Amino acid sequence: MNAERQRVVLVTGAASGIGAACCRRLAAPGTSILVHTRKNADGAERVAAAVRAAGGEAAVMLGDIADAALPAALVEGAIGRFGRLDTVIHAAGFADKTPFAEAQDAAFAKSLDTVLWGFIRLARAALPHLRDGRIVAISSFVAHVFRTDVATFPASAAAKAGMEALVRTLAVEAAAAGTTVNAVAPGYTRKDPGAHAALTAAQWDAVAAKIPLQRLGTPEDVAAMVAFLASAEAGYVTGQVIHVNGGLI
């Protein structure tokens, strides 16, 4: 990745939370960002405005990443709007804590289609255009932490674990083009004000007490690691899953 030239970034799930924080962190003169969201147009436009305020360029595209045609359309949209593509950040996703015994096929399909298949199709469309590029997938602690005192997320865990395996596989194949592929696995992360939360306020307090750093993470904590992995300085880091979780084990 040439740090001196303009950079074009595609971020899925970017209207709020970690995806939005990644856009704000990367926003700078010389950086163009395609901000994707499923349907939160107002949120996406606010993120795009923040990117422009920081001196960057931004455009917004809407659509369900689970739609088989959308990932390729996002890649084409970024290239059509900004001329090329350098970095892909897949932050689209959601937490599903439905117990396994109660989860029907449709629940698993929804997580797999959004998280895993969304990433498969996005990487498939993007890789031919990336040279010395960066792909960063947002995974989760739910694919790593399995204890009786921690809520489990069966469908989310299966989807995120599959995505992490694909990250490692793609890292080998993409290396010939100088492109790195990594994942960031956040721990419990604070939601945006007013956003849907998987746990109650009391449950969040109980969770924070179990984290060695004694606090929930923030989207900005995660975005800082994503920004490093998307940078020129991370050119020798690939095939990794890096945990940003306050020491949660």
Secondary structure by P-SEA (a helix, b strand, c coil): cccccbbbbbbccccccaaaaaaaaaccccbbbbbbbccaaaaaaaaaaaaaaaccccccccccccccccaaaaaaaaaaacccccbbbccbbbbbccccccccaaaaaaaaaccaaaaaaaaaacccccccbbbbbbbccccccccccccccaaaaaaaaaaaaaaaaaaaaaccccbbbbbbbbccccccccccccccaaaaaaaaaaccccccccaaaaaaaaaaaaccccccccccccccccccc
